[in-house]
Amino acid sequence: MYGSLDISTSGMVAQRIRLSTISANLANQNTLENAKGQYEPYRRREVMFAPGNPDATSPAGRELGVRVERININQDALRTKYAPGSPYDADGDGYIQVPDIDPTLEQINAMEAVRAYEANAMAADATKSMMAQALRLLA
């Protein structure tokens, strides 16, 4: 039964990281400079999951959990915007590159991540209830 808790917990951790990444995408949808003040448009981040949870306390949890394998930076997530008076490097026609982050898509992804988190939390609560019942039967 402890494996079930590990699996649910790994799902909650993975979805929390996914939601943080989505929040960063939304917060930086208009960011055109890096930390040094140089022109470098923000690029959308994407969370990639993989099976298994190396931090689980049981073998079943290590095999059946989920983990964040990596966070990809989408190098193609830029679009052109007409800004002839921009202080950034506009091309000959007056266009600059800006982040291509769709707030609607990000909100849908956030809702999906929240629902998945809630499902894992409910599964963890159900597992804890079953464990408590089993302990009462033994006592």
N, C-alpha and C positions, 0 to 999 in steps of 0.2 A: 504493500500500500504506500510505503514511503516513495516508491518510484513514481506513483501517480502525482504526488505532491511536487516532486522534482520536475516532472514534465510540465505541469501547469505553471510552476514558477518560471521555468525557462521560457515559456510562451509569453508570460507577462513581461519579463525583462526584455525580450526581443521586441515586443510591441511598444514598450516604453521608448526604446532606442529609436524605433521607426517613427514614432510620434515626435520625438525631439528633432529628428532629421527633417521631417515635414515642416515643423515650426521654423527651423532655420531657413528652409527654402522660402517660406512665406515672408519671413523677416528681411530677407536679403534680395527680394525680387527686383528692387531698384538699385542695388549696390553696383557701382561701376568702378570702385577703387579697392585695391588691396590694403592691408594694414599699413603699408609704407606710403600710401597716398598716390600710388602709381595706377594708371588706367589698366584695370584687369577685371572685366565683368565677372560677377559671381556666376558659378555654374551649378546647376541643380545636382543635389546629392540623391542617391538612391540606395536603399538598404537591401542587401542580399542575404537571405537566410540560407542555412544549411542544416541538415539533420544532425542530431546528436547534441549532447550537452556535456562538455568535459568537466564542468564544475559540479555535476550531480553527485549525490551521496550514495547512490545505488547503481548497480550495473544496468538495470532496466532504464533508469533515468538518463544514464550516459548514452544509451543506444537510441532511445525514443524521444528525447527532448529536441529542442530547436535552439539554434544559436545564430548570432549575427556573424556571418562569415567575413563580410567586408562592407564598407560604404563606398560605392562607386561615385566618382565625380564625372558627370556626363559632359564630355568635352564638346559635344555637338549642340548643347542646350543654349544656343545664342540665336538671336534674330537681329535683323537690321532695323534701325529706326532713323527716320529723317531728322537730323539735328544739325543744320548747317552752322549755327552759332555755337556749337558745343566746344568746350575747352579741350575735349579729348580728340584723339586722332580720327577725324572724319575723313572718309575717302574723297575722291575728286568730285563726287556727286552730292556730298554733304551727309552721308550716312555713317552711323556708328553702330557698333555691336552692343547689344544689351541682353541681360538675362532673359531666357525664354521660359518663364515659370508661369503656368496657368493657375491662378488662384482657385478656380472651380475644381480642377483636377486634384490639386493639393488638398482641398477641403474634403473631397470624396475619399481620398486616400486616408485622411485623418479620421473620418467617420468609420472607415473600415478597420483601422488600427484600434480605435476605441472599442468597437464592438468585439473584436478579437480579444482584447485585453479583458473585457467584461466576461466573455465566455470562459476564459482561463481562470478568472477569479471565481466564477460560479463553480467550475469544476473542482477547484481547490477547496472551496467551502463544502461541497458535497463529499469530498474525500475525507475532510476533517470530521464531518458529522458521522460518516460510516465508521471511522476509527474510534470516535467517542462511544458510539453504540456498541462496538465490539468490546471495548474495555469495560463497559457497564455489564455486559453479559458475562465476562470473565470474573467480575468481582462478586 
